[in-house]
Amino acid sequence: MLKRMPFERPTDHYDEGVLPIDEQICALIRQRKDVSNNHPGFPPQKKLSNWAKTYGLYEDLLHSLFGTLRNDEVFRPRIEPNGFKKHIPVLKSVEKGECIYTVTFIRQYKNASTIHLNMDWDSTKDSSHDRHQHPFFELFIGDQYDCRWEAGSGSTGQFVFIFTVSPALPDDVSGLQLVFTEYSKPFGDKPTGGEISMHL
């Protein structure tokens, strides 16, 4: 699974004269989140070019800055599953288009659960020079659960998406609804309108 490296301050130097400006930057980021309902999107290129010229900044710096602000949810502290308890058999499948999606089990930990969504297809239809393009998914179980896509891997005819859910799901998962919303890009970008729903 993806693990974030611990932060190390890159330098001991700090010009105290910029402290009130840095605090104001933090306040403006908070205001930006509130005004946009935490969905700011990305400024038009023409605006970025104008701002770069007006304020004497590099365009690539602005690309990086607003790209980071657009995906700030990826910086939310992550729960690392620990204290393995058991596997809960599920074996639920949904066929959609040319793919079959399966959740075979839920792995239970003391502080979280992990869910693997398997996507399988007939790879004989894949072109030798054009690899199968897989979508991305976000998982929703209920407002009380934080569901995060952690990793994915695949081979010919198969791809697996791994999600971490916190707090841990109950050991009796009957009645839960797993809703996987499909996107063409990671981090909730460009929804395709597709959805995989499994009632446990």
N, C-alpha and C positions, 0 to 999 in steps of 0.2 A: 504494500500500500504506500501511497505518497506520504512522505513524512517531511515536515518543515524543519529546516535547519535552525538551531537556536540562534537568535540575533546576537551579533557582536558589534558593538559601537565601532565604526570604521576609523575614528580618530578621537584623540582627547581634546583637540582644539574646538573651541566654541566662542564666537564673538558675542559677548553678552549684549552688545548694542542691538542685535537683531531679535533678542528674546521677545519683546512686545509684538514685533511683526510676526514671528513664528506662532505666537499665541493667537494672533488675529487670523492667521491662515487656518488654524485648527477651528476657530469659531466660524469662519466662512465655510469650511467643509461641512460642519454640522448644519449650518443654515441651508447649504446646497442640498443635503440629504433630506431635510425637512420640506423644503419648497418643492422638490421633485418627487416626494413620497418614495425616496430611496430608489428612484428609477430615472437617473438623469440622461441616459443615452450618451451620445458622443457628439461634440460640437462639429458643425459643418467645416470642411477643409478651408473654405474661404475665410471663415471667422478666425480659424487658427492662424492662417497666414497673416491676416491683418493684425492680430494681437502680437504675433512674433515681431512684426515690423514696428508696431506702435511702442512696444515695451523693450525692444532690443533683445529679444530672446530667440533661442534656436527652436525651429518648428519641431524637430525630433524630441526636444525636451517636453514640449506641450503635448505631443502625441503620447509620450510615455506617462506624463502626469495624468492626463484625462483617461487614458487606458487603464491606469491603476485605480483611479476613482470610480470608473464604471464597474469594476469587478471587485469592489471592496469586501463583498461577502466571503471571498476566498481567504481573507485574512482573519476571519472570526476564529477564536481558539478552537482547536480540534480536540475531540475526545479520542484518545487512543484506547481501543478495547484491551482490557486486561482482566485476568481472573477467569479463564475459560471454564464454563460450566457444562455445556452439553450441546449436541446438535438436535434440532427439532425438525423431523421429516415434514416436508410440504408436498412436493411433487405435483405442482400445478402448472398447466401449460395453456397457452393461447396461441392459435395459429392466425397469422395476419399476413396477407399477401403471399409472398414466397418464403416467408420465415416462420419459424415456430419459436416462441419465447417460453422459457421454463425456469421456475424457481424450484429447485429440488430440496433445499433445506434452509434453515435459519441457524446460524451459529450464535449461541448464547454466551455472553460474558457477564461478569458482575455489573459492569457499568455501561454496557452497550450491547447491541446485536449487529451482526453483519448479514447482508442478503446478497446473494449472487444471482444476477439475472443472466441466463444463458440465451444467446440468439444463435439459432442454427438455420442453415439454408443449403440448397443443393449446389455445391461448388462446381459441378460439371458445367453449369451455365456461365460461370465466370470466364471472362476473356483472359488469356495468358498475359496480355500486356496491359489490361485494365483491371486492377484489383477491385474487389467488392468494397463499395463505400458504405460504411456502417453509420447509423445515426448516433446520437447521444441521448441520454435519458436523465430526468430528475425524478426522484421518488417522493411521493406524498402518502403518508399513512394517517396523519391527523395533526392538528395544530400543536398537540402536546409533544410531538416528536420532531427532533432535528435530524433530517435525512440528508446525507452528503455522499455524492459520488466520490469515491476514493481512488479507484484505479480501474484499468481495463486491459485485457489482453486477448489475443486471438490467434487463430491459425486458419488453414483452409476450411471453409465451411462453418466456422464457429467463432463467436466472440462472447466474452463474458464481461459484464459490468458489475463492479463491487461497490456496495453502498454500506456506510456505517450509520446506524440509527441509535440515537441517544435521547432519553434514557433507554435502558434495555426494554425490549418488548416483554410482555408477560409470557410465562412458559406455556400457557394455554393460548395459542394464537387464533383459535377458532373465532370467526366473526370479523376478523380484521380485513380491511380492504387495502390492497397494495395497488397504487395508481402510478404507473410509469409514464410520464409525459415526454414525448419525443421532440428532439431538437436537431437541427442540422449542424450546429456547432456546440462546443462545450460551454459550461457556465451560463445556461439559460438563454443562450442567444438563438434567435431565429427559430421559433416553434414551427413544426411542420403541420400541426393539427392532429398528429397521430397520438394514440394513447393505448397503453396496454393495462388492463385492469384485471386483477385477480382477487377473488373473494375466498378467504381461507376458512 
